[in-house]
Structure formats: structure tokens, C-alpha cells
Amino acid sequence: MGRRDKDGTTFRQHLEAVAQATGEMPPELIPLPIPTGCGAVWSVFLQLNARRGNNGMGVSPIALADVVAWQQLMGVELTPWEVETLLQLDCVALAAPTSMDKT
């Protein structure tokens, strides 16, 4: 979605222009539903993702220390599966250059 065309606009921007011009949402812009049972983990990921750091070369991965601190602050104990899922979501987010793109 963040791939830039020769004119400098992103694929997402082209799709948004189509949506605005036609009044119809292109399928690529419709978010996929969160699978049943994953809503809580997704919510934690979004909270941690919104507060991730930047190392000067780009966004930093979510550190295990951040997960531990979040658990302590929120009074929640995540299961090993939930922590692993958070880390996997983070890997996917970092691998996709547009996942952090606000455009």
C-alpha cells in the first residue's frame, strides 16, 4: 500500500482517491476482521505499537521489557501464547514497510 508510483503517490492514496470519486470502497481498503479469540491480543499489540520507540534508523521492535512493563502497569498477566503472538505480530508489522505508514 505504501509503494510509490512515478508521480510520488502511494497505492493507498490512489485507492483512497478512487473511493472518494466513486463512493465505493475498494476491497484493498476494507480491513480484515480480527479472528475470534484474538481481539484482546490485538488490543495489547495496538497499545504497545502506538508507544514503540525509534532508534534513529526507524522504528524499534517491541521489547520484552515493554511487554513486562505493560503487564505490570495494567495488572494483567499474559500467557506465553499471547506474548509469542504479540512478538509475531510485531515481526509482521516491522516487515511490512507500510504498516507504520500514516499515509
Buried (B, 14 or more C-beta within 10 A) or exposed (E): BBEEEEEEEBBBBBBBEBBEEEEEEEEEEEEEEEEEEBEEBBEBBEEBBEEBEEEEEEBBBBEEEBBEEBBEEEEEEBEEEBBEBBBEBBEEBBEEEBBBEEE
